[in-house]
Amino acid sequence: MLIKNGFIMDPASGRSCTGDIRIGGNAISDIGRDLVPEPDEEVIDAQGLTVAPGLVDTHVHFRDPGFTYKETLHTGALSAAKGGFTSVICMANTSPVTDNTGTLSDILSRAQGEPVRIYQAAAISRSLKGEELTDMEALTGAGACGFTDDGIPLKNAALLYQAMEKAKELDAPVSLHEEDPAFIRENGINHGPVSAQLGVFGSPSIAEESLVARDCLLALRSGARTVIQHISSGVSVDLVRTFKAKGADLHAEATPHHFTLTDEALLTYGSLAKMNPPLRQEKDRQAIIAGLADGTIDLIATDHAPHSAEEKARPLTEAPSGIIGLETSLALGITSLVRPGHLTLMQLLEKMTVNPARLYHLPAGRIEKGSSADLVLFHPGEQWRPDSYVSMSSNSPFTGRDLFGKVRMTICRGKIVYRDV
């Protein structure tokens, strides 16, 4: 395959240029200008398109095993490909929980046949109960790329510190869901003027901030690679910034919904704007954008969380939290961050490719000879509206919204896995 005339952007090197990319097998075999097609070689004209490394998402829920009426490995992979993602990391809150090598091996085995690279994180604690550590060494040996009890906070600081020490020994990241339930009455809804208008108490930002403060300190003391997941509070951003400056090996995820929306969206979209941690106020959204701009937040992750229409149709306090995100993530980054001038396109791509790849030691995130032929071709200025999804679920407040940045093709392992004809 030969990709001709694309605008190549490689965040790993910071280089960009118009040129051609030749793919041989599953790797990039040549990069240059005016490469001549070989006999029987498929030629893709990328004139007007940006060619970047395939996107990498460190935080998705494919609901498989256990909740496959919402999503499966296959439909999740198709959704990822449509969004330009070639590598995704699934969370451990499956049923059964991915806290043992049997469940982990089953998922990874079935993932081998999917169009994108599916990695699996294992649970930190057995059954996500926060009482006993999993066999982290055995799980790493069986292919776990990191550890998380995502969806449930670890309330036992001593247990978490023990997990961090073990993760450092294994050179694996620990990713943390930061919401202390002691502060929360109704989850998924920020405590503030909007929740008061809705007649509920909600979840105050101190629920997140208190655990972020604790875990930044534990990260500093343990030296473990620690990820603060789906950061939602401006104070949390400040805490991460402070402890990174002190030398902690800290990383932070921002989701497209947290840097695009505020809790005001609940008044328009109802349960489609309900997620954990919740959308907060404009000052928090602006602090997240500032954290992305100065590098405090180095990852953009979707927290792709499919739910059925029936579940999301329940009353607000009874509906599950979470939205899908893979098919709109790049466009929301371009629309909400690049076009207003908060980030350059290169900076956006850095947080969606090479940074997550480096964090998890994945063979992704760069365009160079010999590297994996995982690429996304997109038009950053093309306007479109998401109106249908290949995900099994459609729980998104962004349906019908005008967005910029259209994925035209996704290539994984040297094969076209999505094409917008």
N, C-alpha and C positions, 0 to 999 in steps of 0.2 A: 504494500500500500504506500502511496506517495501523496502527502498533503502539500498542496501547492499554494503559494501566495498568501499564507496566513500571517497575522501579526502575532508573533511568538512572544509570550511573556513567561519568564522563568523566575519566580520569586526566590528560589534557592540561591541564584547567582545575582539577582537584581537586573538581569539583562533583558532587553526587549528589542526586537527587530522584525522586519518583514522577511520571510524566508520560507523554506520548504523543509519538511520532515519526512524521512523515509523510515518505514517500519518493516523490519524483517522478523518473522515469527512473532514473539511476544515482546520484543524490545525495539528501541529506537536504534537504527543502524547508521543513520547519517542525518546531519543538519547542515543546510547551506542555502545558497542562492542559485536559482536556475538549475536545479537538479533535473536531469533528463530521465523521463519515465523509461523503465525497463520493459521488455516484452511481457505482455499479459499482466502488467502491474495495474492495480486499480488506482486511479487518480482522483483525488478529491480536491476540487477547487475551493479554497478557503478565502478567496478574495473578500475583503470586508469583514472577516471574522477574526476574533481573538482566539488564539490557540494557547491553552494553559494546561498545566498538569491536572489530571483528574482530581476532583475535589475529594476531600477526606473529612468524614464526620465522626467525631469521637463519642457521639451520644445519640443512639437511636434505640427504639423499641420495635422489634419485629414480631412480638407477641407469640413467638414460636419456640418452645412448645407451650400449650396450655390455653391460649386465647386466640386461636387461629380464625375465629369469626371476625376479628378486627384486622389482622394482617398475618401473612405467612412469610417465611424466608424468601419465597419466590416473588410474591407481590411487593414485598419491601425492597427487594433487589431491583425490580423493574421501576419502582418509584425513585430509587436512588439514581438509576441510570438516566431517567428522564430529567432529573435535576442536575446532572453533570457530575455525580459522585461515582467514583470507582472503588473507593474503600470506605467501609463503615464499621463501627464498633457497636455491637449490641450489648445492652445492659443485662444484668443477671436476674432481674425480677420476673423470671419466667415461672411456669408451673409444670413440672417441678422446678424449684429454684436451681440455678446453675451454681451449685455449691459442691459438686462432686464430679469426678472425672468421667463418669458414665454419661451424665447429661451433657457435659461439655463436649465429649467426643462425638456424641450423636449429632449435636448442632453443627460442629465443624465438619463432620463427614457429609452431612446433607448440604452444607453450604458450598462444598467444592464444585457442585454442578451449576451454581448460579452465575448470572452474567457479570456481577461485580464481586469484588473481594469482601467477604464478610468475616470479620473478626469477632471474637466473643470475650467479654470481660467476665470474670468469675466473682462470686459473692465474697465479701470480707468475712461475714459471719454466717454460721450455719442457719439455714432457713430464714435468713434475714432478721433473726431475733436479737442480734446485738449482744449475745451472751457468750458465745464460743467461736473462736476463729476457725475458718475452714483450713484444710490442708493446703496452704498456699504453695508450698513447694511442689506437691504432686500436681496441682492444677496448672502451675506454670509449665511443668514438664509435659502436660497434656495439651498445651497450646493456648492457655489463657494469656491475653495480652495485657491484662491489668486487673485491678480489683475495685469493686464498688458495691455498696448496698443501695444504689440509687433508688429513690422513691421513699426510702426510710432513713432517717438520721441515726447516726451512731451516738447514743447518749452516754455510753461508758467511755470516758476519756482514756482511762488506763488501757482498755482493750484496744482502742484505736491506736494508741501509741505503740503498743506491742505489734499491731498489724503494720504500722509504718516502718518499724525497725526490720520486720521480716521482708517487707516489700523492698526496702533499700538493699537488703542482702541479695534479693532476687533480681534487682534492677528493673522493677516493675512499678508503674504509676498506681497511686491510690486516688480514686475520685470520690468526692464527698457531696452528698445531698444535705444542705445546711438549713434545716428548719426544726427548731426546738418545739415539739408539740405542746409543751407546757404553756406557751404563750398564745396558742392558736385555738379559736373556738370553731370557726368555719374555714376550712382550708381553701386555697385557690382564689381568694378574694382579699385584696389588700385592705387592711384596717385604715380607714380614713373617711373623708367626706363622701366618697362614692359608696362605701359600704354602709355608712349611716343613711344615705339616701335609699339604699336597698333594704334597709332594716336588719342588717346583720353586723356582727362584730368583726369577723374576718381574721386575717393573719397579719399582725404588725411586723414591721421590718426588723424589730429587735429579735424576732424569732430566728431570722437568718444571721443577723449581725453577731449575736452572742456566740453562735457556734463557729462562725468564720473567725472571730477573734481567738477563740480557743484553739482552733485547728491550724491557724497560721503559726501560733506559738509551738504547737506540737510538730509542725513541719520544720520549723527552724531548729528545734532541739533534736529531731530525729534525722534530719538530712534527707528525708524521703521525697521523691518526686510526687507532689501533691497537687491535685486539681480541684479547685472550687468550682463546682458545677453550676450551670445556668444562673449566674450571678444577677441579682435583681435590685440591690440596694446601693445607693451612692456611698453610704458608710462602709459597706463591704468592699467596694472598690478601693476606698482609701486605706482600709486595713491590708488588703493584698499589696497595694503599692508600698506601704510602710514596711511590711515584712519581707518583701522582695529586696528592698534596699538594705535590709539587715543581713541578707544572704540566704534566705529561705529559698528552696527549690520549688517555688510556687508557680502555678499556672491557673488561669481562670477562663471559663467559657462564658460567652455571651450568646444568647439566642437571638435570631432575627425578631421574634415578637417582643423581646425585652428592649431592644434598641429602636423599635418602630412604634410600639403602642404604649399607652398608659392605662390605668384602671378605668379611665373614662370609657374605654372600649366596651366594658361590661354593660353600659347603658344602651349601647347599640347592638352588640352581638350576643349578649347573654352568656350562656355556657360555652360558646365558641371562643370567648375571651377569658375563660377560667383555666388556670394552670398553676402548678406548684413549682417553684415559688410564684406568687401572683405578679401580675402586672402592677407596677407601683406608680408613683407620681412623676410629673414631668422633670422635676429636679433629679430624680433617680435615673430616668432615661438619659438625660444630658450627662450625668456623671458616668454612665456606662459608655456613652459615645466618647467622652474625654479619656476614659480608661483604654478604649480601643485605640484612640489616636496616639497616646503616649506609650503604648506597649504594655501597660499594666495588665490588660486583658489580651492574651495572645492567641486565643482560639475562638472561632465562631462555630457553634454546634447547634443542631436543630432541636434536640430533644424530641425528635419525631415520635409522636404518641397517638397512634390511631385508636379511635373509639367508634362504636356503631352509632348510627343516627338515633336509634331508640334510646341509647344511654345518654346521649347529649340532649335529648328532648325532655329529660326529667327536670323537675324544678331546680333552680340554680344551686341551692345548697346540697342537693342530692346527686347532681350530675357529676361524672368523673372529671378530673382535671386533665388538661393536655390537649395539644393540637398536632396535626400533621405538619411537616415542614420541609421535607426533602425537595419537593418539586418547585418551591418558591424561594428557597434560601438564597441562592445566588442573586436572583432578581431583587430581593429585598435588600441585600447588601449594596447592590448598585444603586437602587432607588433611594434608600434611606441614609447611606453613608458616603458613597462616591459622588453622586450627582450634587448633593448639597456642599461638597468640599471637605467633609470631615476626614475622609481617607482617600488616598489615591487608589486606583484599581489594583496596582501592584501590592499595596498594603493590604487591601481586602483579600486578594488571592493568597498572600502570605499566611493569613490567619485561617484560610480554608484549605491549604495544601501542605506546604513544607513544615509549618509549625506543628500541626498535629502528627504529621508523619515522623518528624524527629522525636517528638515526645514518646511515641509508641514504637519507635524503631521499625517503621513500616517501609516496605520497598515502594515508596511513592513520593510525590511532591516535588519532582524535578524533571526538567527536560534537558537531557544530555545524551550523548552517544553511549549506548550500553544500558541506559536506564529503562525501567519498565515502560512499555508503550501504553500508558494510561493517560488519556488526554480528554479534555473537553473543548469543544469548538462552540463559541457563542458570539452573539452580536450584542455588545454592551449598550447600544443606543436604540435597540428595537423595542418598541412598546407593545405590550400584550396584556391580556387579562386571563388569569387562571379560571377556567370554567368547568373543568373536569379533571379527574386524577386517575392515574393507574394504580395508586394505592387502593386497597379495599375500602378505606375510610375516606371521608371528605370533611372531617371536622376542622375547618380552617376559617378564621375571620377574614382572610385575604381573597376569598373567592369573589371574582368580579371586580377586583381592585385593579386600577391601572398601574402596571409595573414596567420597569425598563430592564432589559437584559434577558435575551431569549436564548436558551440552549438549543443549538442546532444539531449537535452530534456528540455522542459520548463513545469513547474507544477504551476498552479495558482488555489487557493482555493481548493487544494487537488486533482485537476484533471489534467491529462496530456493534455496540449493545443498545444504542438508541440513535434514531435518526428522525429528525423533523423534516419531512418532505413537503 
